[in-house]
Amino acid sequence: MARLTSDERFLSRVGPALASGCMEWVGTPNHGGYGIFVTNRPEKKNVRAHRYAYQMFVGAIPPGLVLDHLCRNRMCVNASHLEPVTIGANVMRGETLAAANAVKTHCDSGHPFDQANTHYVREGWRRCRKCNAASVRRSYAKKRAA
């Protein structure tokens, strides 16, 4: 009996297309919810199933880019649902804290994040100038009282 190639083994673990167009991986998922596939070329190696599918049907993933699931389904291996993007773009497209904060137009106290009231710190995140000033005043008053 002939041994199956990695591509044949891969295709045997892809489920039928769903109404959404997603082709879900029916093999093992990893702890993050992405499908995992063990290749046998040239040596056994664990790879994410969606990356294997993209390389098999489209080609190499450009250096420095990651694959974004446009369908938001981590188990989908449909290459047409995958787009190479920067890590930053992938994070901002997802349901992450960074993405949620980036779309905020006002701070938690209701002050606008506009050019005059926004301070960008060295680490890249932004701070409300009015809230920061109030925090500094409270801290100063606390030190004077002690």
C-alpha positions in Angstrom: 0.0 0.0 0.0 1.4 3.4 -1.1 2.0 6.0 1.6 0.0 9.2 1.2 1.8 12.4 0.5 1.5 15.4 2.8 -0.9 17.1 0.4 -3.1 14.0 0.2 -3.2 13.6 4.0 -3.9 17.4 4.3 -6.9 17.2 1.9 -8.3 14.2 3.7 -8.7 16.4 6.8 -10.6 19.3 5.1 -14.3 19.2 5.6 -16.9 20.1 3.0 -17.5 23.8 2.2 -20.0 25.5 4.5 -22.6 28.0 3.4 -20.2 30.8 4.4 -17.6 29.3 1.9 -15.4 28.2 4.8 -13.6 24.9 4.4 -13.0 23.8 8.0 -10.1 21.8 9.2 -11.4 18.6 10.8 -8.1 17.6 12.3 -6.6 18.7 15.6 -6.8 22.3 16.7 -4.1 23.9 18.9 -4.7 25.8 22.1 -5.4 29.0 20.2 -8.1 27.4 18.0 -6.1 27.0 14.8 -5.8 23.7 13.0 -2.5 21.9 13.3 -1.1 19.6 10.6 2.0 17.4 10.8 3.9 17.3 7.5 6.1 14.5 6.4 8.3 16.6 4.0 11.2 16.7 4.3 10.9 15.8 8.0 7.9 15.7 10.3 7.0 19.2 11.4 3.9 20.8 13.0 2.4 23.6 10.9 -0.8 25.6 11.2 -3.3 24.1 8.7 -4.3 27.5 7.2 -0.6 28.3 6.4 -0.1 24.9 4.8 -3.3 25.5 2.7 -2.2 28.9 1.6 1.2 27.7 0.5 -0.3 24.7 -1.3 -2.9 26.6 -3.3 -1.5 30.2 -3.6 2.3 30.1 -2.9 4.8 31.3 -0.4 3.7 33.7 2.4 5.6 36.9 1.9 8.4 37.5 4.4 7.3 39.6 7.4 3.6 39.0 6.8 1.0 36.8 8.6 -2.2 35.3 7.3 -5.4 37.0 8.3 -8.6 35.0 8.2 -11.0 37.4 6.5 -13.9 35.1 7.5 -12.8 35.3 11.2 -13.0 31.4 11.4 -9.6 30.1 12.8 -10.4 26.6 11.6 -11.0 27.7 8.0 -8.4 26.5 5.5 -10.0 28.1 2.3 -7.1 29.9 0.7 -9.4 32.6 -0.7 -10.4 33.5 2.9 -6.8 34.2 3.8 -4.9 37.4 3.2 -1.2 38.1 3.9 -1.0 41.3 6.1 1.4 42.8 8.6 1.1 41.7 12.2 -0.1 45.2 13.1 -2.9 45.1 10.5 -3.9 41.6 11.7 -4.2 42.8 15.3 -6.2 45.9 14.4 -8.6 43.8 12.3 -9.2 41.3 15.1 -11.2 41.4 18.3 -8.3 42.6 20.4 -8.0 45.2 23.2 -5.7 47.2 20.9 -8.3 47.3 18.1 -11.1 48.2 20.6 -9.0 51.1 22.0 -7.9 52.4 18.6 -11.5 53.1 17.6 -12.3 55.0 20.8 -13.0 58.7 20.1 -13.2 59.7 23.8 -11.4 58.7 27.0 -13.3 56.8 29.8 -14.2 60.2 31.4 -15.7 61.5 28.1 -12.9 63.8 27.0 -12.3 63.8 23.3 -9.2 62.1 21.8 -8.3 65.1 19.6 -5.0 66.7 18.6 -5.1 69.1 21.6 -6.1 66.6 24.3 -4.2 63.5 23.2 -0.6 62.7 24.4 1.2 59.7 22.8 3.6 58.0 25.2 6.9 56.4 24.1 5.3 52.9 24.1 2.9 54.0 21.4 -0.4 54.2 23.4 -2.3 57.4 24.0 -3.3 59.3 27.1 -5.9 61.9 27.7 -4.1 65.2 28.7 -7.0 66.4 31.0 -7.3 63.1 32.9 -3.5 62.9 33.2 -3.3 66.5 34.6 -6.0 65.6 37.1 -4.1 62.5 38.2 -0.9 64.5 38.6 -2.8 67.1 40.8 -4.3 64.3 43.0 -0.8 62.7 43.4 0.8 66.1 44.3 -2.0 66.9 46.8 -1.6 63.5 48.4 2.1 64.0 48.8 1.7 67.5 50.4 -0.9 66.1 52.8 1.5 63.4 54.1 
